[in-house]
Amino acid sequence: MNIVLFEPEMPANTGNIGRTCVATDTKLHLIEPLGFKLNEKAIKRAGLDYWDKLDVIVYSDYQDFLSKNPGAKIYMATTKAPSVYTDVKYEPDCFIMFGPESRGIPEEILLENQETCVRIPMWGDIRSLNLSNSVAVILYEALRQNGFEDMKMKGNLTKYKWSE
């Protein structure tokens, strides 16, 4: 799986998303300009001690991303989509793109990819969920659809043992 952040603005969100990517063996793609520097304390703090384990690629712009990932199946997560994120079948090597916190993916890009635009349903007039929460919701659905391949499925207690 691949998570793509188009021009992310908040280092804490990107750090949290990076930690989720490490926990799920997902590659993180960052499209510049970024609203922060990758060596900022806030991004490292949110990613805890996992940041050095993250597989991350930075692109100079959207066209650079497209040219380096030809033929990629890209799902566009947006509050403007007509389809719900659970209505599609995610391929194991797909890309799921999220826009900047303040404005989302530009509408021109959405229109070019309308068949792969997906949304998370929300109640009432809520504008959007937090970016890192949105990434987790959609990424884990994509992983579930692919059988959580190679993921640890059972946890261990520290002091006790689970009964068989």
ChimeraX attribute file (.defattr): number of C-alpha atoms within 10 A of each C-alpha:
attribute: neighborCount
match mode: 1-to-1
recipient: residues
	/A:1	19
	/A:2	20
	/A:3	24
	/A:4	24
	/A:5	26
	/A:6	24
	/A:7	23
	/A:8	23
	/A:9	18
	/A:10	17
	/A:11	23
	/A:12	19
	/A:13	21
	/A:14	25
	/A:15	24
	/A:16	23
	/A:17	24
	/A:18	30
	/A:19	23
	/A:20	22
	/A:21	26
	/A:22	19
	/A:23	14
	/A:24	19
	/A:25	16
	/A:26	21
	/A:27	18
	/A:28	23
	/A:29	21
	/A:30	22
	/A:31	20
	/A:32	19
	/A:33	16
	/A:34	19
	/A:35	12
	/A:36	17
	/A:37	11
	/A:38	14
	/A:39	9
	/A:40	12
	/A:41	13
	/A:42	18
	/A:43	22
	/A:44	21
	/A:45	15
	/A:46	19
	/A:47	24
	/A:48	14
	/A:49	10
	/A:50	18
	/A:51	19
	/A:52	12
	/A:53	13
	/A:54	18
	/A:55	15
	/A:56	18
	/A:57	12
	/A:58	17
	/A:59	17
	/A:60	13
	/A:61	14
	/A:62	15
	/A:63	11
	/A:64	13
	/A:65	19
	/A:66	13
	/A:67	10
	/A:68	10
	/A:69	12
	/A:70	8
	/A:71	8
	/A:72	12
	/A:73	15
	/A:74	21
	/A:75	23
	/A:76	25
	/A:77	25
	/A:78	25
	/A:79	20
	/A:80	14
	/A:81	19
	/A:82	13
	/A:83	19
	/A:84	15
	/A:85	24
	/A:86	15
	/A:87	9
	/A:88	16
	/A:89	12
	/A:90	23
	/A:91	14
	/A:92	15
	/A:93	13
	/A:94	16
	/A:95	23
	/A:96	25
	/A:97	21
	/A:98	22
	/A:99	20
	/A:100	17
	/A:101	19
	/A:102	11
	/A:103	9
	/A:104	22
	/A:105	21
	/A:106	12
	/A:107	13
	/A:108	9
	/A:109	12
	/A:110	19
	/A:111	12
	/A:112	10
	/A:113	14
	/A:114	16
	/A:115	14
	/A:116	19
	/A:117	25
	/A:118	23
	/A:119	20
	/A:120	18
	/A:121	14
	/A:122	11
	/A:123	6
	/A:124	6
	/A:125	6
	/A:126	8
	/A:127	9
	/A:128	16
	/A:129	14
	/A:130	10
	/A:131	22
	/A:132	19
	/A:133	14
	/A:134	17
	/A:135	24
	/A:136	16
	/A:137	13
	/A:138	20
	/A:139	23
	/A:140	14
	/A:141	18
	/A:142	22
	/A:143	18
	/A:144	12
	/A:145	16
	/A:146	14
	/A:147	11
	/A:148	15
	/A:149	12
	/A:150	8
	/A:151	11
	/A:152	9
	/A:153	7
	/A:154	5
	/A:155	7
	/A:156	8
	/A:157	7
	/A:158	6
	/A:159	5
	/A:160	7
	/A:161	8
	/A:162	7
	/A:163	4
	/A:164	3
